[in-house]
Amino acid sequence: MRPLVSSWEQRKLGGLFFESNERSSSMEILSVSVAKGIYPASESDRDTNPGASLANYKVVHKGDVVYNSMRMWQGAVGSSDYDGIVSPAYVVARPAIELDSTCFGYLLKRPEMLYKYLCDSQGNSKDTQTLKYNRFADIEVTMPANLEEQRVISACLGRVDALITLHQREPPRTMKEGKNANRYQWRIAFLRLLLAMD
């Protein structure tokens, strides 16, 4: 792989995404979580029965960024690999320019971004903190300006995620407290290092 000339810049999210309020009731229902990002609600362990009406559900297309407005500060955001619909409580941000939305799915989860969401959310307590789109749009993100670099970053982090998922499926004995747990954590760190050197 040839080296990329890194050129990162600061952009407001409102210049990269616009809020979509397209509605439908006839597509697959999707969920958004901190741990799993965006996934079909049918794969959830929880009861996801939305009730009688889906009339106000928002349409999500592949490549859209979706976030849970009440849990954005916790990282309930991701780039969708699915077409479907989400609860009206979620915000659907559709790319306004050509970009790699998978890369932004990772960038928008960085700790410094979560802190910005918390600062810009409105509510009397953490349980009621809500990040409306107009405040999301005004937040600045540091991003690679080069589309090819965005794609390389998302591919690399995708490989890391796949390896971590693979090793998290190891037998429970590797997760015992003490030396085994420490060994497991070091192994994950080593995998990250190896990929960074690739």
GILINTA-V822913 format. One record per residue. N is the residue number from 1. RES is the residue in one letter. SS is DSSP state (a for helix, b for strand, c for the rest). PSI is psi in degrees with one decimal (NA if undefined). Layout:
BEGIN
N:RES:SS:PSI + N:RES:SS:PSI
END
This chain:
BEGIN
1:M:c:129.2 + 2:R:c:146.7 + 3:P:c:147.5 + 4:L:c:144.5 + 5:V:c:108.3 + 6:S:c:127.2 + 7:S:c:98.3 + 8:W:b:146.1 + 9:E:b:163.6 + 10:Q:b:129.9 + 11:R:b:146.8 + 12:K:b:140.7 + 13:L:a:-28.1 + 14:G:a:-19.4 + 15:G:a:-10.3 + 16:L:c:-28.7 + 17:F:b:150.4 + 18:F:b:152.2 + 19:E:b:128.3 + 20:S:b:131.5 + 21:N:c:26.6 + 22:E:c:136.8 + 23:R:b:150.0 + 24:S:c:160.0 + 25:S:c:8.7 + 26:S:c:18.5 + 27:M:c:170.9 + 28:E:c:137.7 + 29:I:b:132.7 + 30:L:b:155.1 + 31:S:b:159.8 + 32:V:b:126.6 + 33:S:b:163.3 + 34:V:c:-42.9 + 35:A:c:-39.2 + 36:K:c:-7.1 + 37:G:b:-132.3 + 38:I:b:130.0 + 39:Y:b:158.7 + 40:P:b:132.8 + 41:A:a:-25.2 + 42:S:a:-17.5 + 43:E:a:-1.4 + 44:S:c:147.8 + 45:D:c:-15.8 + 46:R:c:163.0 + 47:D:c:117.8 + 48:T:c:24.0 + 49:N:c:114.7 + 50:P:c:-6.7 + 51:G:c:-160.1 + 52:A:c:-35.2 + 53:S:c:136.6 + 54:L:c:13.7 + 55:A:c:-33.4 + 56:N:c:8.1 + 57:Y:c:143.9 + 58:K:b:141.3 + 59:V:b:135.9 + 60:V:b:131.3 + 61:H:c:157.0 + 62:K:c:132.0 + 63:G:c:-11.3 + 64:D:c:149.4 + 65:V:b:130.0 + 66:V:b:138.6 + 67:Y:b:150.7 + 68:N:b:111.6 + 69:S:c:-24.5 + 70:M:c:-10.2 + 71:R:c:17.2 + 72:M:a:-38.2 + 73:W:a:-13.3 + 74:Q:a:-7.7 + 75:G:c:21.2 + 76:A:c:74.0 + 77:V:b:150.8 + 78:G:b:169.5 + 79:S:b:133.5 + 80:S:c:134.3 + 81:D:c:6.7 + 82:Y:c:154.1 + 83:D:c:137.9 + 84:G:b:-158.5 + 85:I:b:151.6 + 86:V:b:163.1 + 87:S:c:146.7 + 88:P:c:-17.3 + 89:A:c:-16.6 + 90:Y:b:157.0 + 91:V:b:129.8 + 92:V:b:115.6 + 93:A:b:114.7 + 94:R:b:136.0 + 95:P:b:132.7 + 96:A:c:-15.6 + 97:I:c:171.8 + 98:E:c:120.7 + 99:L:c:166.9 + 100:D:c:102.5 + 101:S:a:-26.6 + 102:T:a:-41.2 + 103:C:a:-42.8 + 104:F:a:-27.9 + 105:G:a:-35.1 + 106:Y:a:-45.3 + 107:L:a:-36.3 + 108:L:c:-5.9 + 109:K:c:1.2 + 110:R:c:146.2 + 111:P:a:-39.9 + 112:E:a:-29.2 + 113:M:a:-40.1 + 114:L:a:-37.1 + 115:Y:a:-40.2 + 116:K:a:-41.7 + 117:Y:a:-41.9 + 118:L:a:-42.6 + 119:C:a:-32.7 + 120:D:a:-2.9 + 121:S:c:152.5 + 122:Q:b:137.5 + 123:G:c:160.1 + 124:N:c:-19.5 + 125:S:c:170.4 + 126:K:a:-29.3 + 127:D:a:-18.8 + 128:T:a:10.1 + 129:Q:c:125.5 + 130:T:b:131.5 + 131:L:c:103.6 + 132:K:c:158.6 + 133:Y:a:-38.6 + 134:N:a:-32.3 + 135:R:a:-38.0 + 136:F:a:-43.9 + 137:A:a:-26.0 + 138:D:c:-4.2 + 139:I:c:138.8 + 140:E:b:141.3 + 141:V:b:139.6 + 142:T:b:121.8 + 143:M:b:153.6 + 144:P:b:126.2 + 145:A:c:-24.6 + 146:N:c:121.9 + 147:L:a:-38.7 + 148:E:a:-39.5 + 149:E:a:-38.6 + 150:Q:a:-42.7 + 151:R:a:-38.3 + 152:V:a:-42.8 + 153:I:a:-45.9 + 154:S:a:-35.8 + 155:A:a:-42.0 + 156:C:a:-46.9 + 157:L:a:-29.3 + 158:G:a:-38.0 + 159:R:a:-40.6 + 160:V:a:-46.5 + 161:D:a:-42.1 + 162:A:a:-41.1 + 163:L:a:-40.8 + 164:I:a:-43.4 + 165:T:a:-41.2 + 166:L:a:-45.3 + 167:H:a:-20.5 + 168:Q:a:-13.5 + 169:R:c:4.9 + 170:E:c:158.5 + 171:P:c:148.6 + 172:P:a:-24.1 + 173:R:a:-25.5 + 174:T:a:-10.1 + 175:M:a:14.1 + 176:K:c:154.4 + 177:E:c:154.6 + 178:G:c:-139.7 + 179:K:a:-41.1 + 180:N:a:-42.0 + 181:A:a:-42.2 + 182:N:a:-40.0 + 183:R:a:-38.8 + 184:Y:a:-45.4 + 185:Q:a:-39.3 + 186:W:a:-35.4 + 187:R:a:-42.2 + 188:I:a:-43.0 + 189:A:a:-38.4 + 190:F:a:-37.9 + 191:L:a:-41.6 + 192:R:a:-41.5 + 193:L:a:-43.3 + 194:L:a:-43.0 + 195:L:a:-34.6 + 196:A:a:-27.6 + 197:M:a:-7.1 + 198:D:c:NA
END
